[in-house]
Amino acid sequence: MSVAIAMIGNPKIIFLDEPSTGMDPVSRRFMWDVIAGISTRSKASTIVLTTHSMEESEALCSRVGIMVGGRLRCLGSVQHLKSRFGDGLVFD
Protein backbone atom coordinates (compact mmCIF):
# COMPACT_ATOMS: atom_id res chain seq x y z
CA MET A 1 0.00 0.00 0.00
CA SER A 2 2.79 2.45 0.87
CA VAL A 3 4.43 1.91 -2.52
CA ALA A 4 1.12 2.66 -4.27
CA ILE A 5 0.66 5.82 -2.20
CA ALA A 6 4.22 6.91 -3.00
CA MET A 7 3.43 6.76 -6.73
CA ILE A 8 0.47 9.16 -6.60
CA GLY A 9 1.25 12.21 -8.71
CA ASN A 10 4.28 10.69 -10.50
CA PRO A 11 6.91 12.16 -8.14
CA LYS A 12 10.46 12.77 -9.37
CA ILE A 13 11.96 11.03 -6.31
CA ILE A 14 10.45 8.12 -4.40
CA PHE A 15 11.91 7.10 -1.03
CA LEU A 16 11.26 3.49 0.02
CA ASP A 17 12.51 2.54 3.48
CA GLU A 18 12.90 -1.26 3.59
CA PRO A 19 9.66 -1.86 1.66
CA SER A 20 9.77 -5.67 1.89
CA THR A 21 10.81 -6.05 5.54
CA GLY A 22 8.69 -8.63 7.35
CA MET A 23 7.18 -10.09 4.18
CA ASP A 24 7.13 -13.77 3.32
CA PRO A 25 9.27 -14.78 0.29
CA VAL A 26 6.36 -14.84 -2.19
CA SER A 27 5.07 -11.41 -1.12
CA ARG A 28 8.62 -10.01 -1.12
CA ARG A 29 9.19 -11.18 -4.69
CA PHE A 30 5.85 -9.64 -5.72
CA MET A 31 6.87 -6.34 -4.09
CA TRP A 32 10.19 -6.45 -5.94
CA ASP A 33 8.33 -6.98 -9.22
CA VAL A 34 6.11 -3.97 -8.48
CA ILE A 35 9.10 -1.75 -7.65
CA ALA A 36 11.03 -2.96 -10.71
CA GLY A 37 7.97 -2.26 -12.87
CA ILE A 38 7.69 1.27 -11.50
CA SER A 39 11.37 1.83 -12.18
CA THR A 40 11.09 0.50 -15.74
CA ARG A 41 7.91 2.38 -16.67
CA SER A 42 8.71 5.68 -14.99
CA LYS A 43 12.06 6.85 -16.32
CA ALA A 44 11.26 10.32 -14.94
CA SER A 45 11.32 9.00 -11.36
CA THR A 46 14.31 8.12 -9.21
CA ILE A 47 13.80 5.52 -6.49
CA VAL A 48 15.93 5.70 -3.34
CA LEU A 49 15.65 2.40 -1.49
CA THR A 50 17.03 1.49 1.93
CA THR A 51 17.60 -2.17 2.72
CA HIS A 52 19.76 -4.50 4.76
CA SER A 53 19.36 -7.21 2.11
CA MET A 54 22.06 -7.57 -0.53
CA GLU A 55 19.68 -9.87 -2.41
CA GLU A 56 17.10 -7.08 -2.55
CA SER A 57 19.66 -4.54 -3.70
CA GLU A 58 20.83 -6.91 -6.45
CA ALA A 59 17.25 -7.41 -7.63
CA LEU A 60 16.28 -3.73 -7.65
CA CYS A 61 19.24 -1.37 -7.73
CA SER A 62 21.46 -0.08 -10.50
CA ARG A 63 23.71 1.63 -7.93
CA VAL A 64 24.30 0.78 -4.29
CA GLY A 65 25.63 2.98 -1.52
CA ILE A 66 26.89 1.59 1.78
CA MET A 67 26.52 3.79 4.84
CA VAL A 68 28.49 3.35 8.05
CA GLY A 69 27.90 5.57 11.06
CA GLY A 70 25.63 7.84 9.01
CA ARG A 71 28.28 8.44 6.33
CA LEU A 72 28.29 7.16 2.76
CA ARG A 73 31.41 4.99 2.49
CA CYS A 74 31.01 3.14 -0.84
CA LEU A 75 29.02 3.80 -4.01
CA GLY A 76 28.82 1.80 -7.22
CA SER A 77 27.06 -0.99 -9.04
CA VAL A 78 26.41 -4.22 -7.16
CA GLN A 79 28.89 -6.00 -9.42
CA HIS A 80 31.57 -3.35 -8.82
CA LEU A 81 31.17 -3.50 -5.05
CA LYS A 82 31.21 -7.31 -5.05
CA SER A 83 34.35 -7.47 -7.18
CA ARG A 84 36.13 -4.84 -5.11
CA PHE A 85 34.94 -5.78 -1.62
CA GLY A 86 33.63 -9.34 -2.08
CA ASP A 87 36.01 -10.74 0.52
CA GLY A 88 34.91 -8.21 3.11
CA LEU A 89 35.43 -4.63 4.05
CA VAL A 90 36.52 -3.22 7.39
CA PHE A 91 35.78 0.37 8.37
CA ASP A 92 37.67 2.12 11.14
C-alpha positions in Angstrom: 0.0 0.0 0.0 2.8 2.5 0.9 4.4 1.9 -2.5 1.1 2.7 -4.3 0.7 5.8 -2.2 4.2 6.9 -3.0 3.4 6.8 -6.7 0.5 9.2 -6.6 1.3 12.2 -8.7 4.3 10.7 -10.5 6.9 12.2 -8.1 10.5 12.8 -9.4 12.0 11.0 -6.3 10.5 8.1 -4.4 11.9 7.1 -1.0 11.3 3.5 0.0 12.5 2.5 3.5 12.9 -1.3 3.6 9.7 -1.9 1.7 9.8 -5.7 1.9 10.8 -6.1 5.5 8.7 -8.6 7.3 7.2 -10.1 4.2 7.1 -13.8 3.3 9.3 -14.8 0.3 6.4 -14.8 -2.2 5.1 -11.4 -1.1 8.6 -10.0 -1.1 9.2 -11.2 -4.7 5.8 -9.6 -5.7 6.9 -6.3 -4.1 10.2 -6.5 -5.9 8.3 -7.0 -9.2 6.1 -4.0 -8.5 9.1 -1.8 -7.7 11.0 -3.0 -10.7 8.0 -2.3 -12.9 7.7 1.3 -11.5 11.4 1.8 -12.2 11.1 0.5 -15.7 7.9 2.4 -16.7 8.7 5.7 -15.0 12.1 6.8 -16.3 11.3 10.3 -14.9 11.3 9.0 -11.4 14.3 8.1 -9.2 13.8 5.5 -6.5 15.9 5.7 -3.3 15.7 2.4 -1.5 17.0 1.5 1.9 17.6 -2.2 2.7 19.8 -4.5 4.8 19.4 -7.2 2.1 22.1 -7.6 -0.5 19.7 -9.9 -2.4 17.1 -7.1 -2.5 19.7 -4.5 -3.7 20.8 -6.9 -6.4 17.2 -7.4 -7.6 16.3 -3.7 -7.7 19.2 -1.4 -7.7 21.5 -0.1 -10.5 23.7 1.6 -7.9 24.3 0.8 -4.3 25.6 3.0 -1.5 26.9 1.6 1.8 26.5 3.8 4.8 28.5 3.4 8.0 27.9 5.6 11.1 25.6 7.8 9.0 28.3 8.4 6.3 28.3 7.2 2.8 31.4 5.0 2.5 31.0 3.1 -0.8 29.0 3.8 -4.0 28.8 1.8 -7.2 27.1 -1.0 -9.0 26.4 -4.2 -7.2 28.9 -6.0 -9.4 31.6 -3.3 -8.8 31.2 -3.5 -5.0 31.2 -7.3 -5.0 34.4 -7.5 -7.2 36.1 -4.8 -5.1 34.9 -5.8 -1.6 33.6 -9.3 -2.1 36.0 -10.7 0.5 34.9 -8.2 3.1 35.4 -4.6 4.0 36.5 -3.2 7.4 35.8 0.4 8.4 37.7 2.1 11.1 
